[in-house]
Amino acid sequence: MMNIMVNRTLRYGSAVVFIIAAFFIRQALVSLFGAELPHWITFYPVIMCVALMAGLGPGILATFTAVLLMDYFVFPPVGLFSIASPAQRLSLTVFTGMGLFMSVVAERYRRTHDRLEELVEERTGELSRANKELKAEVEERKRAEEELRDSESLLRITLENILDPVFITDDEGRFTFICANVYSILGYTVEEIGAMGNISKLLGEGLFQLDDLKSRREIRNIDCVIARKDGCLNDYLLTVKRVSIKGGTILYVCRDITDRKLADETLREAYDEMTRLVEAQTMDLKEKEVLLREIHHRVKNNMQVISSLVGLQADNSTDETVRSVLADVTDRVHSMALVHEKLYQSANFASIDFAEYANALLCYLWHVHSSEAAAVHLTLDMKPVSLPMDKAVPCGLILNELAGNTLKHAFRGRDKGEVTISIFGDSEERIHLCVKDDGVGLPEGFDWLQTQTLGLNLVQLLSRQLAADVEVSGSNGTRFEISFARSKD
């Protein structure tokens, strides 16, 4: 608001100053030439300039200021604001009217000029923007044309170097484009392919239905055979697609799959041969499985015969020592026969579930030693443990010796007792067999490694065979713990 008031004051003040200056110039001219000058000579140009530069209001102010100056200083009586004659009044009236007219004309001219300048500026801005947009459009078109040229060049190079023949035809099958690489692939020149007239001459009839292509836009994996110029027949996988390129409507891309088919045939023959060999090996393994099962069965039967013969010999002997020794032999033979029985019953001839085997062996021992075992409570803590035959036989013999010794010696002179047997595997793939009783324990100073009894000597021998660690405790009963690796190192 303050800027507007200052601007207005300057405009009106300058109008008064210019008129006063024009008056003094007139007075100077009168003094210089000594004659009366028409008052409009100096005032009208100034009023016109003020109206043009400052506007209508300053122009009107300049007109009335000039009238007052002439009335006071020029027309008699000088020094008074009065008009002596009608001629003077008419002259001032005409001057005032002309001044106002000139101010209005100047204002209209100024507004028209300003409006024209605004229009010119607006038009210039529009032309400038249009010119920038046109330049940007031209640059974009140049860039698009350059990209199109690069794309066409890349497409041409690609089509000339790929190993797949590419063709474009109209709906009738007439060629509209033939890839330049057909000579290196099929032996035909582009002209020779074009001379065929229709693609059916090259690919054959009835590969696909045109109606299917209209609905699906693309058909893939059509098997076809193309004859090379030299007469060789190659297998191709054809892809057909609906397009619109320079009058062409159908694109054909042919992928040579001759080598792939030969490889598939070779692979199929190899697979058939492998299947035949696997079936032959399977039959051979089944025969060996039956033979191995029969061997285990016969070994088990032979050992049972041996056990029975030893048992008969023991029954016919009157010597208790001999009977006891033969009974131990019978138990040992039975423990080995039981391993073969479990292998015969197992689906896997390489190993047996030792927990299941141990349970069967202990039931047998408690049965044949019923007189000693009647008052002995058996507690079993057995986890499923799979052992190969070379570990199961010595481990079974060890269990047989320790359990038999417990029944014979641990509860002598006592009317009852308890035996605890546990089997389990740990995280380090070691097997633990523990036989513990609450009987009389080992004699004071007894060293089981120095004993001369056959049973404990067998335990030592078999433990070394298993590379086992043996811990023995003789207080509060007897405790044997044998631990060994599940498999050999």
DRENLO-333402 format. One line per 2 residues: number of its first residue (from 1); for each residue y, x, z of C-alpha. Coordinates in steps of 0.001 Angstrom, whole numbers, plus 500000, padded with zeros to 6 digits. Example, Ala and Ser with C-alpha at 12.3 -4.5 7.8 and 13.67 -1.06 7.14 Angstrom:
<sites>
1) 495500:512300:507800 ~ 498940:513670:507140
</sites>
This chain:
<sites>
1) 500000:500000:500000 ~ 502415:502827:500872
3) 501710:504529:497535 ~ 502511:501271:495689
5) 505861:500873:497531 ~ 506870:504478:496861
7) 505958:504149:493193 ~ 507983:500927:492888
9) 511026:502490:494619 ~ 510916:505489:492277
11) 510746:503269:489213 ~ 513682:501079:490213
13) 515724:504002:491531 ~ 515238:505965:488348
15) 516459:502959:486342 ~ 519752:502898:488277
17) 520134:506668:488015 ~ 519588:506647:484228
19) 522173:503852:483714 ~ 524746:505657:485848
21) 524084:508840:483898 ~ 524511:506898:480644
23) 527851:505515:481934 ~ 529187:508991:482727
25) 528035:510246:479358 ~ 529998:507366:477730
27) 533090:508212:479745 ~ 532783:511834:478765
29) 532489:510929:475108 ~ 535547:508667:475374
31) 537555:511503:476957 ~ 536287:513929:474334
33) 536998:511851:471237 ~ 539939:509868:472698
35) 538802:506549:471372 ~ 536923:503527:472571
37) 533200:503676:471910 ~ 530977:500586:471689
39) 529288:500222:475035 ~ 525878:499652:473520
41) 525753:503149:472014 ~ 524876:504742:475332
43) 523446:501815:477305 ~ 520977:500198:474895
45) 518818:503320:474311 ~ 518658:503956:478059
47) 517727:500331:478833 ~ 515046:500485:476139
49) 513631:503755:477523 ~ 513675:502469:481109
51) 511875:499260:480112 ~ 509319:501229:478107
53) 508624:503769:480842 ~ 509169:501817:484082
55) 508534:498205:483124 ~ 510341:494894:482810
57) 511865:494833:486338 ~ 513546:498256:486099
59) 514767:497314:482595 ~ 516430:494145:483909
61) 517915:496128:486816 ~ 519265:498700:484372
63) 520871:495910:482260 ~ 522698:494297:485179
65) 523759:497706:486532 ~ 525316:498520:483175
67) 527125:495113:483154 ~ 528569:495773:486602
69) 529701:499288:485672 ~ 531484:498040:482537
71) 533076:495103:484384 ~ 534366:497335:487154
73) 535312:500512:485293 ~ 535886:499526:481634
75) 537164:495971:481221 ~ 540591:495216:482694
77) 541510:494712:485358 ~ 539827:498018:486170
79) 538635:498361:489708 ~ 537848:494649:490103
81) 534786:492597:489372 ~ 536590:490049:487202
83) 536722:489206:483515 ~ 540204:488690:482066
85) 539430:487172:478726 ~ 536800:484990:477046
87) 536144:487769:474528 ~ 535208:490123:477307
89) 532994:487470:478882 ~ 531297:486870:475551
91) 530853:490572:475013 ~ 529195:491049:478448
93) 527074:487945:477914 ~ 525833:489219:474593
95) 525256:492685:476094 ~ 523319:491122:478976
97) 521249:488982:476626 ~ 520484:491913:474367
99) 519620:494061:477353 ~ 517243:491431:478696
101) 515777:490890:475235 ~ 515264:494593:474764
103) 513654:494828:478236 ~ 511242:491982:477416
105) 510452:493469:473997 ~ 509975:496893:475541
107) 507709:495431:478259 ~ 505624:493587:475658
109) 505431:496754:473604 ~ 504450:498802:476664
111) 501730:496326:477680 ~ 500433:496139:474135
113) 500454:499913:473947 ~ 498649:500216:477281
115) 496104:497602:476219 ~ 495558:499386:472935
117) 495120:502658:474789 ~ 492583:500985:477100
119) 490739:499544:474116 ~ 490830:502906:472367
121) 489578:504609:475539 ~ 486817:502029:475972
123) 485831:502293:472344 ~ 485969:506066:472541
125) 483700:505932:475618 ~ 481313:503583:473844
127) 481277:505822:470793 ~ 480733:508843:473009
129) 477836:507149:474799 ~ 476428:505940:471502
131) 476756:509456:470131 ~ 474906:510879:473159
133) 472204:508240:472862 ~ 471933:508928:469151
135) 471652:512667:469821 ~ 469001:512016:472487
137) 467141:509710:470104 ~ 467331:512303:467345
139) 466044:514995:469734 ~ 463258:512678:470909
141) 462339:511865:467323 ~ 462313:515571:466458
143) 460137:516278:469489 ~ 457812:513397:468585
145) 457589:514623:464999 ~ 456829:518146:466234
147) 454158:516836:468617 ~ 452736:514736:465792
149) 452591:517794:463534 ~ 450906:519795:466304
151) 448486:516929:466947 ~ 447679:516599:463269
153) 447202:520373:463011 ~ 444927:520390:466057
155) 442983:517412:464698 ~ 442595:519095:461308
157) 441413:522356:462892 ~ 439021:520444:465146
159) 437553:518380:462325 ~ 437149:521483:460162
161) 435230:523371:462863 ~ 433089:520806:464675
163) 429403:520591:463829 ~ 429419:516793:463504
165) 430204:515187:460115 ~ 433003:512612:460435
167) 433714:509826:457923 ~ 436092:506854:457753
169) 435446:503853:455504 ~ 436769:500347:454927
171) 434775:497236:455826 ~ 432861:497528:452555
173) 431703:501066:453329 ~ 433954:502770:450762
175) 435136:506229:451836 ~ 438776:506630:452917
177) 438337:509950:454743 ~ 435702:512709:454515
179) 435740:515615:456948 ~ 436070:518998:455224
181) 433148:520477:457210 ~ 430509:518430:455345
183) 429825:521319:452967 ~ 428784:523709:455753
185) 426688:520991:457446 ~ 425144:518937:454626
187) 425669:521209:451598 ~ 427757:518583:449765
189) 431392:519115:448826 ~ 433988:516497:449761
191) 434159:515488:446095 ~ 430387:515036:445867
193) 430373:512841:448982 ~ 433303:510828:447602
195) 431463:510389:444297 ~ 428691:508548:446158
197) 431210:505735:446519 ~ 429645:504089:449562
199) 428464:505566:452852 ~ 425198:503634:452602
201) 424186:506082:449835 ~ 424351:508860:452434
203) 423195:507157:455650 ~ 420981:504376:454323
205) 421171:500608:454546 ~ 420974:498310:457560
207) 421903:500754:460325 ~ 424090:498151:462070
209) 425560:494709:461566 ~ 429282:494527:460811
211) 429589:491389:462970 ~ 428269:493360:465964
213) 430950:495985:465423 ~ 433677:493320:465301
215) 432645:491948:468694 ~ 431770:495214:470467
217) 434329:497578:468838 ~ 431850:500460:469188
219) 428114:501034:468676 ~ 426541:504235:469984
221) 423242:506090:469611 ~ 422063:504775:466243
223) 419147:506890:464976 ~ 419376:507799:461320
225) 418048:510424:458894 ~ 420418:512245:456503
227) 419148:514224:453550 ~ 420906:517540:452945
229) 421697:518599:449409 ~ 418789:521074:449548
231) 416386:518199:450334 ~ 415884:518880:454067
233) 415795:515771:456240 ~ 417659:516043:459549
235) 417756:513572:462427 ~ 421201:512368:463460
237) 422599:510207:466249 ~ 425298:507981:464796
239) 428328:506531:466628 ~ 430293:503804:464829
241) 433716:502624:466027 ~ 436318:500148:464827
243) 439625:501962:463968 ~ 442750:501535:461879
245) 443717:504792:460118 ~ 445305:504906:456642
247) 443404:501979:455233 ~ 440167:502880:456987
249) 438623:500491:459484 ~ 435297:502101:460527
251) 434823:505607:461975 ~ 431426:507349:461681
253) 430533:510388:463831 ~ 427113:511957:463142
255) 425521:514239:465780 ~ 422620:516432:464568
257) 419715:515983:467023 ~ 416974:517648:464964
259) 416654:520604:467359 ~ 416780:518259:470345
261) 413941:516163:468945 ~ 411881:519274:468283
263) 412589:520448:471838 ~ 411674:516998:473207
265) 408424:517088:471262 ~ 407637:520575:472533
267) 408486:519495:476073 ~ 406322:516389:475716
269) 403392:518470:474514 ~ 403905:520931:477381
271) 404076:518024:479836 ~ 400854:516546:478455
273) 399150:519951:478735 ~ 400435:520392:482279
275) 399223:516911:483177 ~ 395795:517750:481798
277) 395676:521008:483775 ~ 396829:519268:486965
279) 394179:516610:486540 ~ 391555:519323:485982
281) 392764:521234:489052 ~ 392785:518010:491056
283) 389197:517304:490082 ~ 388265:520888:490978
285) 390015:520572:494357 ~ 388262:517294:495029
287) 384921:518923:494266 ~ 385772:521832:496580
289) 386928:519371:499247 ~ 383621:517549:499057
291) 381773:520891:499193 ~ 383827:522081:502187
293) 383298:518792:503977 ~ 379559:519134:503375
295) 379633:522740:504690 ~ 381377:521688:507904
297) 378928:518834:508268 ~ 375906:521114:507835
299) 377318:523785:510174 ~ 377904:521095:512797
301) 374341:519782:512317 ~ 372852:523286:512489
303) 374735:524037:515688 ~ 373564:520742:517161
305) 369997:521758:516230 ~ 370562:525132:517943
307) 372034:523375:520963 ~ 369076:521007:521105
309) 366586:523875:520792 ~ 368330:525800:523571
311) 368371:522624:525674 ~ 364631:522119:525146
313) 364000:525728:526090 ~ 366058:525247:529231
315) 364117:522104:530118 ~ 360804:523955:529724
317) 361925:526892:531874 ~ 361190:526937:535610
319) 363577:529777:536325 ~ 366911:528355:537526
321) 368812:531421:536402 ~ 367435:531101:532901
323) 368120:527344:532909 ~ 371738:528016:533968
325) 372244:530652:531275 ~ 370725:528424:528595
327) 372920:525520:529750 ~ 375995:527732:529332
329) 374810:528699:525853 ~ 374352:525037:525015
331) 377911:524245:526117 ~ 379319:527139:524064
333) 377416:526140:520945 ~ 378528:522536:521419
335) 382177:523594:521737 ~ 381938:525400:518384
337) 380042:522552:516745 ~ 382706:520137:517942
339) 385347:522109:516005 ~ 383377:521664:512770
341) 382861:517994:513558 ~ 386622:517480:513962
343) 387268:519408:510734 ~ 384685:517253:508957
345) 386431:514099:510223 ~ 389950:515405:509429
347) 391762:514837:506156 ~ 393117:518384:506466
349) 390378:521026:506513 ~ 392794:523798:507443
351) 393562:522634:511017 ~ 392637:520124:513729
353) 394497:518279:516465 ~ 393512:520463:519412
355) 394524:517888:522013 ~ 392069:515394:520525
357) 389396:518115:520328 ~ 389966:519187:523953
359) 389694:515599:525162 ~ 386302:515215:523424
361) 385060:518588:524765 ~ 386067:517774:528350
363) 384388:514367:528169 ~ 381202:516131:527061
365) 381422:518699:529900 ~ 382050:516042:532536
367) 379052:514163:531142 ~ 376550:517052:531070
369) 377722:518295:534489 ~ 377803:514839:535976
371) 376326:515937:539294 ~ 379143:518467:539913
373) 381885:516399:538200 ~ 381195:513080:539932
375) 383675:513768:542734 ~ 386163:515772:540627
377) 389176:513889:539263 ~ 390303:515101:535833
379) 394020:514871:534937 ~ 395015:515520:531321
381) 398519:516311:530058 ~ 398042:517016:526359
383) 400615:516950:523625 ~ 399565:516800:519958
385) 399054:520397:518805 ~ 397734:521379:515368
387) 395647:524582:515291 ~ 393952:526346:512371
389) 390208:526947:512608 ~ 390559:530661:513459
391) 392619:529672:516531 ~ 390790:526452:517435
393) 387297:528068:517871 ~ 388281:530850:520351
395) 390681:528522:522183 ~ 387914:525903:522475
397) 385491:528513:523870 ~ 388113:529603:526428
399) 388620:525990:527518 ~ 384841:525534:527731
401) 384426:528626:529968 ~ 387360:527817:532292
403) 386476:524119:532669 ~ 382781:524968:533201
405) 383594:527607:535846 ~ 385851:525119:537630
407) 383070:522518:537854 ~ 380521:525129:539013
409) 382518:527178:541522 ~ 385913:525648:542449
411) 384663:522878:544758 ~ 381585:524472:546270
413) 381196:523144:549840 ~ 383711:520298:549227
415) 383082:516663:548510 ~ 386013:516119:546107
417) 388690:517831:544060 ~ 391117:517600:541172
419) 391387:519498:537900 ~ 394544:519387:535750
421) 394437:520553:532126 ~ 397561:520662:529941
423) 398166:521683:526360 ~ 401567:521831:524664
425) 403680:523818:522193 ~ 407123:525252:522931
427) 410240:525792:520808 ~ 409141:529327:519917
429) 405954:528083:518201 ~ 403700:529283:521010
431) 400777:527241:522336 ~ 400164:526954:526083
433) 396732:526057:527557 ~ 396702:525636:531340
435) 393596:524948:533511 ~ 394386:524361:537190
437) 392343:523108:540173 ~ 392917:522571:543884
439) 389604:524162:544869 ~ 388746:527156:547034
441) 390603:529601:544790 ~ 389670:533158:543942
443) 388194:535483:546573 ~ 390646:537853:548261
445) 391033:541051:546264 ~ 389282:539551:543222
447) 390327:541123:539895 ~ 389204:538892:537064
449) 389759:541669:534539 ~ 387128:543830:536313
451) 384497:541134:536766 ~ 381063:541484:535190
453) 380431:537773:534663 ~ 379826:536747:531055
455) 382128:533739:531192 ~ 385280:535638:532237
457) 384387:538525:529933 ~ 384341:535963:527082
459) 387751:534709:528209 ~ 389120:538285:528070
461) 387553:538972:524672 ~ 388739:535703:523135
463) 392254:536130:524602 ~ 392544:539525:522906
465) 391329:537909:519676 ~ 394180:535362:519987
467) 396676:538096:521041 ~ 397340:535795:524015
469) 399154:536347:527290 ~ 397056:535311:530337
471) 398524:534450:533736 ~ 396117:533967:536657
473) 396875:532648:540135 ~ 394280:532364:542933
475) 396296:530802:545785 ~ 396090:527046:546525
477) 393314:526749:544006 ~ 392888:528599:540736
479) 395241:528500:537774 ~ 394719:530053:534332
481) 397475:529795:531690 ~ 396884:531186:528204
483) 399745:531315:525689 ~ 399581:532524:522102
485) 401367:532195:518785 ~ 400419:529209:516652
487) 399994:531364:513541 ~ 399237:535004:512966
489) 402210:537332:512324
</sites>
